[in-house]
Amino acid sequence: MCRSEVAIEAPERSKIALFTNVEQRAVISLPDAESIYTIPSLLKSQGLDEIVTQRFGLDCKEADLTEWDAVAQAKLNPKREVTIAMVGKYMELLDAYKSLIEAISHAGIKSYTKVNTRYIDAEDIETQGVSLLAGVDAILVPGGFGERGTEGKIKTVQYARENKIPYLGICLGMQVAVIEFARNVAGWSDANSSEFDANSKHCVVGLITEWTDEAGHVEQRSEGSDLGGTMRLGAQQCRLQEGSLAHQCYQQDVITERHRHRYEVNNTFVEQLEAAGLKFSGRSMDGSLVEMVEIVDHPWFVACQFHPEFTSTPRAGHGLFEGFVGAAIIQAKK
């Protein structure tokens, strides 16, 4: 396998074959490609799959890359563009959001849309203001740990809610959405998470000290517990409310998504927040934990406690991200 900036032609491959004692047809050129998604077809066109199956004596039918080639074509030939702002706290290391960035890209592929992502540090929102969000078609606030940048994320949520900009919150992005709603709609100016202000009288997000996992085992945690060992972790089921945006995106009553967090929406305030207009559209199977929230009088405002980016794929995409990008497309037309 020969990586290069341009294709390696027959004379060069012949020389490589001679000096490596490899038959010439098995010297595969792997030049820079327009997209990573075009590489499987590039390799197949040189017979790599046939060489491998013959070498290992495998009886395989010829690969059909029609579906995969459609992914590559959609990626390379978008019909429209949208701009999404991602407001997080690890912007100096975008690999922290790699799965999320790819999930947004997958949603763009499904709708032949080029997604331009504007990466904004939440602390810059705190110091420079929400003018940094001007002109975007949708806003996404991802997960994260710790207090740094939290107020910037809350201001971002407020901007998205008040200006009717499509919003998707993930993990902490859901928690700050609940905090913002509690402060500026429900009227609890001190609303916060106990992770950031344990003395608040309205800790709308708090540490759940005991819960039952999927296997029926009771797990416990406290403020002093080990951070990694006491998370609500792994794939868990969630029941969606019929008629909600979440249900519309997933087209399922029950979904399974992966979790990685310690704090949850405080059930003490759920009834009052619902009365103020916050919809709790997804809950754990026993109904005890909030999984998804929406704002009713908003074009597209959805937030989830889990990490849907981990179940997105280039071919299938993911309903939640497709709904988000779809809302961004509508916003761009406005």
C-alpha angles and dihedrals in degrees: 000000000000117000115202143146092250134024116285108234129219099269092054092044089050091054092047089050091051095050096042098041090237122133111256096243088058093059100095123199114220107181127174110290134208089238136006086237092067094060099085091057091045091055093044091051088061093050097248093143091051092049092052096046092048093048092053096038093241120164102217132156117237114281117254107214096173094114093044093048088053088058091052093047092050090049093051098039110045119175096207144009135228132184120223125188116218110197113195144135103242098061092132087066108039092177084079086071098036096121091047093049090051093048090055089049090051090054089051091052091054091055099034089247128144106221114208110197121206108203112210127181111231090222089059088058088055094051103031102029137233092301084095087072096055116129099014120134096214140003130223126190113192132198129283144150131247136025099280111114094003096122089051089055091049090052088049091054091049091052092050093047098045096043094043093239114159108260134195120184123189125196103316085017087067094044094053089047090057091046092050092049091048092051102042105027106026089039100235099137093184094052112139146133120277085233088070105024117015091178095063114117088217107050094167088175120047147158112277105218099195135023141151119248127218092272092055095253118139113234125192136197140169139191089273096048121117108277097225099038098051103049125120092248140180138011115340134167126252129192115220126213112245113245094025126124088245092056089047091054097045099034087211137103094216126031134182119221136162124256135202113169145092105212128072139186108280108245090207090078101035097097093050093046090050090052088053091055107270111133119212097208100170132042139171114269092262090048093237100111130053112232104169137021134190138183112233101207095050130092093236123348116152132155132179136195094218133065110256092174089078092067098045119110132185094244101038099029115190128278096225094053091042089055090048095050089043089056089049089054091054090047091050090054089055 
